[in-house]
Amino acid sequence: MDGFEGFRAIFANAVNVNGGEGVVEAGTRLDSLDEWDSLGKFLLLSLVFAEYEVNLDAGDVNAASSVGDIWRLIEREKTLRYVNLRLAEGR
């Protein structure tokens, strides 16, 4: 799965929403999930790096209020990585 659909599965697995099989939406509030704790955040950061090759700032993740906010952080970091690679190549 690509895009947000793939991320939803990664998120549900990282924070063990209903045993990793739970459904989360972009608007799902992080503070409504009992599983959104320090271990869940750590696992999510690890899985995001493994899947998308981006490092999310822990402070940004802590400031996020919804699943969609975290997806937007990933998209931002992917875009910044792409731009930085192009600049390094002199394009």
C-alpha positions as CSV (number, residue, x, y, z in Angstrom):
1,M,0.0,0.0,0.0
2,D,1.2,3.5,-0.8
3,G,0.6,6.9,0.6
4,F,-1.6,7.4,3.6
5,E,-3.1,3.9,3.4
6,G,0.3,2.3,3.9
7,F,1.1,4.7,6.7
8,R,-2.2,3.9,8.5
9,A,-1.1,0.2,8.6
10,I,2.3,1.2,9.9
11,F,0.8,3.5,12.6
12,A,-1.7,0.8,13.7
13,N,1.1,-1.7,14.0
14,A,3.5,0.7,15.8
15,V,1.0,1.7,18.5
16,N,-0.7,-1.7,18.5
17,V,-4.2,-0.3,17.9
18,N,-6.4,-3.3,18.4
19,G,-3.5,-5.7,18.1
20,G,-2.2,-3.9,15.1
21,E,-5.4,-4.5,13.2
22,G,-7.2,-1.3,14.2
23,V,-8.4,1.3,11.9
24,V,-7.1,4.9,12.2
25,E,-8.1,7.8,10.1
26,A,-6.3,11.1,9.4
27,G,-8.5,12.8,11.9
28,T,-7.9,10.2,14.7
29,R,-6.8,12.2,17.7
30,L,-3.6,10.8,19.2
31,D,-4.7,11.6,22.7
32,S,-7.7,9.4,22.2
33,L,-5.5,6.3,21.8
34,D,-4.4,4.6,25.0
35,E,-1.6,3.0,23.0
36,W,-0.1,6.4,22.1
37,D,2.7,6.3,24.7
38,S,6.4,6.6,24.7
39,L,7.0,3.1,23.4
40,G,4.4,3.6,20.6
41,K,6.1,6.8,19.6
42,F,9.6,5.2,19.6
43,L,8.3,2.3,17.5
44,L,6.6,4.6,15.1
45,L,9.8,6.7,14.6
46,S,11.7,3.5,13.9
47,L,9.1,2.1,11.5
48,V,8.8,5.4,9.7
49,F,12.6,5.5,9.2
50,A,12.6,1.9,7.9
51,E,9.8,2.5,5.5
52,Y,10.3,6.1,4.3
53,E,14.0,6.7,5.1
54,V,13.2,9.9,7.0
55,N,14.0,10.9,10.5
56,L,11.1,12.7,12.2
57,D,11.9,15.1,15.0
58,A,10.6,13.8,18.3
59,G,9.4,17.3,19.3
60,D,7.3,17.5,16.1
61,V,5.8,14.1,16.8
62,N,5.0,15.1,20.4
63,A,3.3,18.3,19.1
64,A,1.2,16.4,16.6
65,S,-2.5,16.1,17.6
66,S,-3.7,13.7,14.9
67,V,-2.6,10.8,12.8
68,G,-2.8,13.1,9.8
69,D,-0.4,15.6,11.4
70,I,2.2,12.8,11.6
71,W,1.6,11.9,7.9
72,R,2.1,15.5,7.0
73,L,5.4,15.5,8.9
74,I,6.5,12.5,6.9
75,E,5.5,14.1,3.6
76,R,7.4,17.3,4.6
77,E,10.5,15.4,5.4
78,K,10.4,13.4,2.2
79,T,10.1,16.6,0.2
80,L,13.0,18.2,2.1
81,R,15.1,15.1,1.5
82,Y,14.3,15.2,-2.3
83,V,15.1,18.9,-2.5
84,N,18.4,18.5,-0.6
85,L,19.4,15.6,-2.8
86,R,18.7,17.7,-5.9
87,L,20.7,20.7,-4.5
88,A,23.6,18.4,-3.7
89,E,23.6,17.2,-7.3
90,G,23.7,20.8,-8.5
91,R,20.2,20.8,-10.1
